[in-house]
Amino acid sequence: MNTTSSLGHPSMLSIITKRLGIFAALLVAAFILAGCGNNEPQQRGAFISFLQTKILDKKGLVFPTMSAEDKNAIGSYATHYQIILDFNDNLSEATKVMNDVNGLQSKLSSLKGLQEHWQELTPLRTSLPELAQVITSEQQKAQAARDALKQSDDLKAVYDQAFAKTVTKPAETFANVLPTLGRTLQAMEDFGRFLSDNKANIKISGPVAEIQSPALRAQFQKLQKNYMSEAQALVSVAQEVNNLARGE
């Protein structure tokens, strides 16, 4: 059949056929895009699984690193997890201070050790107020970022649990521990400084201090009592850190 008119213009049949071809091509393109473009449900499901299996189901405080496979599977939801990781970067500094304090335990567990090494406590104690401010600031920043997230109900339910475990609870725990730790370190410094300043008048033999002066003896007993009281308080709150680490 001839589809061209005598004037040389395309016939109506030709125009319709051409337009149908364009329409069909658009349908095919739309079908292809629909088939491969929207994988958000799969990414969301993978992220929910990641949070559940690698954080919530694990004992203790864990901040798993995302593998390349994890990042590919959860797609843009990696930015949601980055909020938790960013907070952890600053929490690790608090953990380091606690480890440094524990590292001094062998040096300071005796009167003689406290007399000779008390000054090593000063830089740790003076770092605590700034550290507390950093943790508070980072918690607020993480919470603001978390509040700005747009999440479906199924993801929000799991993410909130993971956020509470890895951000809220650690921040609250250290906020409770750091002031008590600071008071304990101050009491240890005061006691150690006293022992050092009066070294000539205090004879130390193991756990026993021999002091002839009644005034010095009274001061010794006062400082020792304060130190023991603060240390006992620290034992109680330090258990919170241990419980946090163990997931109890």
Short mmCIF file of the C-alpha atoms (twelve columns), coordinates in Angstrom:
data_MODEL
# 
_entry.id   MODEL 
# 
loop_
_atom_site.group_PDB 
_atom_site.id 
_atom_site.type_symbol 
_atom_site.label_atom_id 
_atom_site.label_alt_id 
_atom_site.label_comp_id 
_atom_site.label_asym_id 
_atom_site.label_seq_id 
_atom_site.Cartn_x 
_atom_site.Cartn_y 
_atom_site.Cartn_z 
_atom_site.pdbx_PDB_model_num 
ATOM 1   C CA . MET A 1   0.000  0.000  0.000   1 
ATOM 2   C CA . ASN A 2   1.257  3.507  -0.887  1 
ATOM 3   C CA . THR A 3   1.281  5.650  2.288   1 
ATOM 4   C CA . THR A 4   2.263  8.902  0.543   1 
ATOM 5   C CA . SER A 5   -0.306 11.319 -0.930  1 
ATOM 6   C CA . SER A 6   -0.067 12.694 -4.415  1 
ATOM 7   C CA . LEU A 7   1.272  15.946 -3.025  1 
ATOM 8   C CA . GLY A 8   4.218  14.139 -1.442  1 
ATOM 9   C CA . HIS A 9   3.113  14.543 2.206   1 
ATOM 10  C CA . PRO A 10  2.889  11.574 4.624   1 
ATOM 11  C CA . SER A 11  -0.539 9.989  4.843   1 
ATOM 12  C CA . MET A 12  -2.525 9.917  8.085   1 
ATOM 13  C CA . LEU A 13  -1.734 6.195  8.412   1 
ATOM 14  C CA . SER A 14  1.973  6.958  8.268   1 
ATOM 15  C CA . ILE A 15  1.682  9.651  10.923  1 
ATOM 16  C CA . ILE A 16  -0.306 7.384  13.240  1 
ATOM 17  C CA . THR A 17  2.160  4.530  12.747  1 
ATOM 18  C CA . LYS A 18  5.093  6.794  13.557  1 
ATOM 19  C CA . ARG A 19  3.446  8.142  16.671  1 
ATOM 20  C CA . LEU A 20  2.524  4.660  17.831  1 
ATOM 21  C CA . GLY A 21  6.151  3.655  17.384  1 
ATOM 22  C CA . ILE A 22  7.308  6.564  19.563  1 
ATOM 23  C CA . PHE A 23  4.667  5.738  22.163  1 
ATOM 24  C CA . ALA A 24  5.699  2.093  22.193  1 
ATOM 25  C CA . ALA A 25  9.333  3.102  22.630  1 
ATOM 26  C CA . LEU A 26  8.394  5.301  25.583  1 
ATOM 27  C CA . LEU A 27  6.446  2.433  27.147  1 
ATOM 28  C CA . VAL A 28  9.453  0.139  26.818  1 
ATOM 29  C CA . ALA A 29  11.742 2.755  28.368  1 
ATOM 30  C CA . ALA A 30  9.315  3.314  31.213  1 
ATOM 31  C CA . PHE A 31  9.098  -0.432 31.788  1 
ATOM 32  C CA . ILE A 32  12.884 -0.718 31.944  1 
ATOM 33  C CA . LEU A 33  13.152 2.168  34.430  1 
ATOM 34  C CA . ALA A 34  10.385 0.745  36.568  1 
ATOM 35  C CA . GLY A 35  12.126 -2.593 36.635  1 
ATOM 36  C CA . CYS A 36  15.520 -1.387 37.796  1 
ATOM 37  C CA . GLY A 37  15.169 2.095  39.302  1 
ATOM 38  C CA . ASN A 38  13.258 1.699  42.596  1 
ATOM 39  C CA . ASN A 39  15.167 -0.642 44.876  1 
ATOM 40  C CA . GLU A 40  14.470 1.341  48.068  1 
ATOM 41  C CA . PRO A 41  12.427 -1.455 49.666  1 
ATOM 42  C CA . GLN A 42  15.324 -3.874 49.215  1 
ATOM 43  C CA . GLN A 43  17.830 -1.358 50.585  1 
ATOM 44  C CA . ARG A 44  15.603 -0.599 53.549  1 
ATOM 45  C CA . GLY A 45  15.196 -4.291 54.273  1 
ATOM 46  C CA . ALA A 46  18.949 -4.819 54.087  1 
ATOM 47  C CA . PHE A 47  19.535 -1.903 56.475  1 
ATOM 48  C CA . ILE A 48  16.970 -3.214 58.961  1 
ATOM 49  C CA . SER A 49  18.706 -6.599 58.843  1 
ATOM 50  C CA . PHE A 50  22.117 -4.951 59.336  1 
ATOM 51  C CA . LEU A 51  20.956 -3.047 62.427  1 
ATOM 52  C CA . GLN A 52  19.202 -6.067 63.892  1 
ATOM 53  C CA . THR A 53  21.848 -8.724 63.336  1 
ATOM 54  C CA . LYS A 54  25.028 -6.691 63.763  1 
ATOM 55  C CA . ILE A 55  24.037 -4.333 66.583  1 
ATOM 56  C CA . LEU A 56  20.853 -5.302 68.414  1 
ATOM 57  C CA . ASP A 57  21.442 -9.050 68.447  1 
ATOM 58  C CA . LYS A 58  25.060 -8.658 69.619  1 
ATOM 59  C CA . LYS A 59  26.038 -8.612 73.277  1 
ATOM 60  C CA . GLY A 60  27.690 -5.431 74.441  1 
ATOM 61  C CA . LEU A 61  28.373 -2.132 72.762  1 
ATOM 62  C CA . VAL A 62  29.390 -2.719 69.144  1 
ATOM 63  C CA . PHE A 63  29.948 -0.405 66.184  1 
ATOM 64  C CA . PRO A 64  30.426 -2.716 63.190  1 
ATOM 65  C CA . THR A 65  32.170 -1.374 60.124  1 
ATOM 66  C CA . MET A 66  30.171 -1.566 56.928  1 
ATOM 67  C CA . SER A 67  31.755 -3.731 54.266  1 
ATOM 68  C CA . ALA A 68  31.599 -2.793 50.601  1 
ATOM 69  C CA . GLU A 69  28.877 -5.400 50.244  1 
ATOM 70  C CA . ASP A 70  26.912 -3.840 53.117  1 
ATOM 71  C CA . LYS A 71  27.170 -0.366 51.606  1 
ATOM 72  C CA . ASN A 72  26.039 -1.619 48.233  1 
ATOM 73  C CA . ALA A 73  23.099 -3.450 49.790  1 
ATOM 74  C CA . ILE A 74  21.788 -0.582 51.938  1 
ATOM 75  C CA . GLY A 75  22.499 2.220  49.451  1 
ATOM 76  C CA . SER A 76  21.675 5.704  50.701  1 
ATOM 77  C CA . TYR A 77  20.796 4.344  54.144  1 
ATOM 78  C CA . ALA A 78  24.535 4.261  54.818  1 
ATOM 79  C CA . THR A 79  24.213 7.942  55.743  1 
ATOM 80  C CA . HIS A 80  21.761 6.978  58.499  1 
ATOM 81  C CA . TYR A 81  24.298 4.613  60.009  1 
ATOM 82  C CA . GLN A 82  27.063 7.210  59.678  1 
ATOM 83  C CA . ILE A 83  25.327 9.249  62.376  1 
ATOM 84  C CA . ILE A 84  26.045 6.449  64.841  1 
ATOM 85  C CA . LEU A 85  29.623 6.011  63.638  1 
ATOM 86  C CA . ASP A 86  30.366 9.729  63.974  1 
ATOM 87  C CA . PHE A 87  29.219 9.661  67.586  1 
ATOM 88  C CA . ASN A 88  31.362 6.617  68.265  1 
ATOM 89  C CA . ASP A 89  34.481 8.454  67.090  1 
ATOM 90  C CA . ASN A 90  34.130 10.794 70.072  1 
ATOM 91  C CA . LEU A 91  32.982 8.096  72.482  1 
ATOM 92  C CA . SER A 92  36.265 6.289  71.849  1 
ATOM 93  C CA . GLU A 93  38.105 9.208  73.497  1 
ATOM 94  C CA . ALA A 94  36.098 8.665  76.686  1 
ATOM 95  C CA . THR A 95  36.961 4.984  76.564  1 
ATOM 96  C CA . LYS A 96  40.645 5.887  76.159  1 
ATOM 97  C CA . VAL A 97  40.580 8.026  79.313  1 
ATOM 98  C CA . MET A 98  39.044 5.163  81.266  1 
ATOM 99  C CA . ASN A 99  41.728 2.835  79.957  1 
ATOM 100 C CA . ASP A 100 44.441 5.329  80.931  1 
ATOM 101 C CA . VAL A 101 43.061 5.465  84.469  1 
ATOM 102 C CA . ASN A 102 43.040 1.676  84.642  1 
ATOM 103 C CA . GLY A 103 46.611 1.643  83.328  1 
ATOM 104 C CA . LEU A 104 47.744 3.642  86.363  1 
ATOM 105 C CA . GLN A 105 46.140 1.223  88.784  1 
ATOM 106 C CA . SER A 106 49.285 -0.824 89.349  1 
ATOM 107 C CA . LYS A 107 51.303 2.325  90.131  1 
ATOM 108 C CA . LEU A 108 48.739 3.850  92.486  1 
ATOM 109 C CA . SER A 109 47.424 0.827  94.337  1 
ATOM 110 C CA . SER A 110 49.757 1.369  97.297  1 
ATOM 111 C CA . LEU A 111 50.627 4.288  99.561  1 
ATOM 112 C CA . LYS A 112 54.156 4.322  98.189  1 
ATOM 113 C CA . GLY A 113 52.906 4.317  94.614  1 
ATOM 114 C CA . LEU A 114 50.472 7.136  95.314  1 
ATOM 115 C CA . GLN A 115 53.234 9.102  97.006  1 
ATOM 116 C CA . GLU A 116 55.514 8.789  93.975  1 
ATOM 117 C CA . HIS A 117 53.101 8.875  91.022  1 
ATOM 118 C CA . TRP A 118 50.172 11.082 92.068  1 
ATOM 119 C CA . GLN A 119 51.117 13.793 89.539  1 
ATOM 120 C CA . GLU A 120 50.318 11.429 86.672  1 
ATOM 121 C CA . LEU A 121 46.655 11.771 87.612  1 
ATOM 122 C CA . THR A 122 46.515 15.512 86.952  1 
ATOM 123 C CA . PRO A 123 46.355 15.514 83.126  1 
ATOM 124 C CA . LEU A 124 43.655 12.849 83.206  1 
ATOM 125 C CA . ARG A 125 41.537 14.715 85.742  1 
ATOM 126 C CA . THR A 126 41.833 18.065 83.981  1 
ATOM 127 C CA . SER A 127 40.753 16.515 80.672  1 
ATOM 128 C CA . LEU A 128 37.436 15.271 82.049  1 
ATOM 129 C CA . PRO A 129 35.321 18.471 81.945  1 
ATOM 130 C CA . GLU A 130 36.150 19.077 78.293  1 
ATOM 131 C CA . LEU A 131 35.522 15.429 77.507  1 
ATOM 132 C CA . ALA A 132 32.108 15.613 79.174  1 
ATOM 133 C CA . GLN A 133 31.250 18.672 77.074  1 
ATOM 134 C CA . VAL A 134 32.341 16.897 73.892  1 
ATOM 135 C CA . ILE A 135 30.178 13.872 74.636  1 
ATOM 136 C CA . THR A 136 27.156 16.043 75.431  1 
ATOM 137 C CA . SER A 137 27.669 18.116 72.286  1 
ATOM 138 C CA . GLU A 138 28.104 15.050 70.107  1 
ATOM 139 C CA . GLN A 139 25.009 13.423 71.576  1 
ATOM 140 C CA . GLN A 140 22.982 16.531 70.792  1 
ATOM 141 C CA . LYS A 141 24.391 16.638 67.275  1 
ATOM 142 C CA . ALA A 142 23.584 12.964 66.720  1 
ATOM 143 C CA . GLN A 143 20.069 13.421 68.102  1 
ATOM 144 C CA . ALA A 144 19.435 16.399 65.817  1 
ATOM 145 C CA . ALA A 145 20.636 14.413 62.813  1 
ATOM 146 C CA . ARG A 146 18.510 11.468 63.870  1 
ATOM 147 C CA . ASP A 147 15.401 13.682 64.254  1 
ATOM 148 C CA . ALA A 148 15.899 15.003 60.727  1 
ATOM 149 C CA . LEU A 149 15.824 11.550 59.146  1 
ATOM 150 C CA . LYS A 150 12.831 10.486 57.096  1 
ATOM 151 C CA . GLN A 151 12.161 6.824  57.830  1 
ATOM 152 C CA . SER A 152 9.271  4.468  57.358  1 
ATOM 153 C CA . ASP A 153 7.740  2.977  60.488  1 
ATOM 154 C CA . ASP A 154 9.390  -0.433 60.109  1 
ATOM 155 C CA . LEU A 155 12.881 1.065  59.825  1 
ATOM 156 C CA . LYS A 156 12.262 3.698  62.494  1 
ATOM 157 C CA . ALA A 157 11.328 1.055  65.057  1 
ATOM 158 C CA . VAL A 158 14.623 -0.805 64.600  1 
ATOM 159 C CA . TYR A 159 16.788 2.282  64.104  1 
ATOM 160 C CA . ASP A 160 15.486 3.855  67.317  1 
ATOM 161 C CA . GLN A 161 16.558 0.772  69.262  1 
ATOM 162 C CA . ALA A 162 20.007 0.770  67.669  1 
ATOM 163 C CA . PHE A 163 20.380 4.518  68.280  1 
ATOM 164 C CA . ALA A 164 19.408 4.142  71.940  1 
ATOM 165 C CA . LYS A 165 21.930 1.334  72.406  1 
ATOM 166 C CA . THR A 166 24.861 2.995  70.633  1 
ATOM 167 C CA . VAL A 167 24.283 6.715  71.286  1 
ATOM 168 C CA . THR A 168 21.782 7.564  74.033  1 
ATOM 169 C CA . LYS A 169 22.736 4.985  76.642  1 
ATOM 170 C CA . PRO A 170 26.539 5.396  76.287  1 
ATOM 171 C CA . ALA A 171 26.230 9.193  76.496  1 
ATOM 172 C CA . GLU A 172 24.071 8.988  79.610  1 
ATOM 173 C CA . THR A 173 26.392 6.435  81.207  1 
ATOM 174 C CA . PHE A 174 29.518 8.525  80.737  1 
ATOM 175 C CA . ALA A 175 27.674 11.658 81.839  1 
ATOM 176 C CA . ASN A 176 27.083 9.847  85.127  1 
ATOM 177 C CA . VAL A 177 30.553 8.339  85.445  1 
ATOM 178 C CA . LEU A 178 32.835 11.262 84.536  1 
ATOM 179 C CA . PRO A 179 31.958 13.598 87.452  1 
ATOM 180 C CA . THR A 180 32.480 10.778 89.968  1 
ATOM 181 C CA . LEU A 181 35.736 9.844  88.269  1 
ATOM 182 C CA . GLY A 182 36.871 13.467 88.487  1 
ATOM 183 C CA . ARG A 183 36.175 13.645 92.226  1 
ATOM 184 C CA . THR A 184 38.004 10.386 92.812  1 
ATOM 185 C CA . LEU A 185 41.065 11.505 90.886  1 
ATOM 186 C CA . GLN A 186 41.055 14.795 92.819  1 
ATOM 187 C CA . ALA A 187 40.910 12.934 96.130  1 
ATOM 188 C CA . MET A 188 43.774 10.689 95.025  1 
ATOM 189 C CA . GLU A 189 45.833 13.715 93.977  1 
ATOM 190 C CA . ASP A 190 45.220 15.465 97.298  1 
ATOM 191 C CA . PHE A 191 46.215 12.358 99.239  1 
ATOM 192 C CA . GLY A 192 49.253 11.690 97.053  1 
ATOM 193 C CA . ARG A 193 50.417 15.309 97.272  1 
ATOM 194 C CA . PHE A 194 50.145 15.167 101.048 1 
ATOM 195 C CA . LEU A 195 52.196 11.969 101.182 1 
ATOM 196 C CA . SER A 196 54.822 13.487 98.885  1 
ATOM 197 C CA . ASP A 197 55.023 16.864 100.647 1 
ATOM 198 C CA . ASN A 198 55.454 15.158 104.021 1 
ATOM 199 C CA . LYS A 199 57.710 12.378 102.843 1 
ATOM 200 C CA . ALA A 200 60.295 13.098 105.531 1 
ATOM 201 C CA . ASN A 201 57.721 12.727 108.310 1 
ATOM 202 C CA . ILE A 202 55.800 9.724  107.003 1 
ATOM 203 C CA . LYS A 203 57.375 6.282  107.089 1 
ATOM 204 C CA . ILE A 204 55.575 3.949  104.727 1 
ATOM 205 C CA . SER A 205 55.893 0.202  105.066 1 
ATOM 206 C CA . GLY A 206 53.554 -1.654 102.717 1 
ATOM 207 C CA . PRO A 207 49.971 -0.642 103.572 1 
ATOM 208 C CA . VAL A 208 51.022 1.005  106.842 1 
ATOM 209 C CA . ALA A 209 52.041 4.641  107.336 1 
ATOM 210 C CA . GLU A 210 53.878 5.539  110.531 1 
ATOM 211 C CA . ILE A 211 53.329 9.182  111.520 1 
ATOM 212 C CA . GLN A 212 54.591 10.673 114.766 1 
ATOM 213 C CA . SER A 213 52.890 14.072 114.546 1 
ATOM 214 C CA . PRO A 214 49.258 13.999 115.778 1 
ATOM 215 C CA . ALA A 215 48.377 16.888 113.438 1 
ATOM 216 C CA . LEU A 216 49.843 15.110 110.400 1 
ATOM 217 C CA . ARG A 217 48.192 11.868 111.446 1 
ATOM 218 C CA . ALA A 218 44.791 13.562 111.639 1 
ATOM 219 C CA . GLN A 219 45.298 15.105 108.217 1 
ATOM 220 C CA . PHE A 220 46.411 11.748 106.829 1 
ATOM 221 C CA . GLN A 221 43.283 10.059 108.174 1 
ATOM 222 C CA . LYS A 222 41.013 12.778 106.782 1 
ATOM 223 C CA . LEU A 223 42.510 12.600 103.283 1 
ATOM 224 C CA . GLN A 224 42.556 8.814  103.336 1 
ATOM 225 C CA . LYS A 225 38.885 8.682  104.370 1 
ATOM 226 C CA . ASN A 226 37.884 11.071 101.583 1 
ATOM 227 C CA . TYR A 227 39.877 9.099  99.039  1 
ATOM 228 C CA . MET A 228 38.331 5.790  100.129 1 
ATOM 229 C CA . SER A 229 34.832 7.268  100.032 1 
ATOM 230 C CA . GLU A 230 35.236 8.638  96.497  1 
ATOM 231 C CA . ALA A 231 36.914 5.440  95.320  1 
ATOM 232 C CA . GLN A 232 33.977 3.398  96.592  1 
ATOM 233 C CA . ALA A 233 31.572 5.675  94.736  1 
ATOM 234 C CA . LEU A 234 33.633 5.227  91.581  1 
ATOM 235 C CA . VAL A 235 33.434 1.446  91.917  1 
ATOM 236 C CA . SER A 236 29.659 1.704  91.840  1 
ATOM 237 C CA . VAL A 237 29.386 3.923  88.775  1 
ATOM 238 C CA . ALA A 238 32.217 2.136  86.976  1 
ATOM 239 C CA . GLN A 239 30.018 -0.939 87.075  1 
ATOM 240 C CA . GLU A 240 27.678 0.931  84.741  1 
ATOM 241 C CA . VAL A 241 30.463 1.146  82.164  1 
ATOM 242 C CA . ASN A 242 31.168 -2.556 82.551  1 
ATOM 243 C CA . ASN A 243 27.491 -3.360 82.153  1 
ATOM 244 C CA . LEU A 244 27.348 -1.175 79.059  1 
ATOM 245 C CA . ALA A 245 30.333 -2.933 77.517  1 
ATOM 246 C CA . ARG A 246 28.841 -6.348 78.284  1 
ATOM 247 C CA . GLY A 247 25.361 -5.357 77.168  1 
ATOM 248 C CA . GLU A 248 23.703 -5.915 80.510  1 
# 
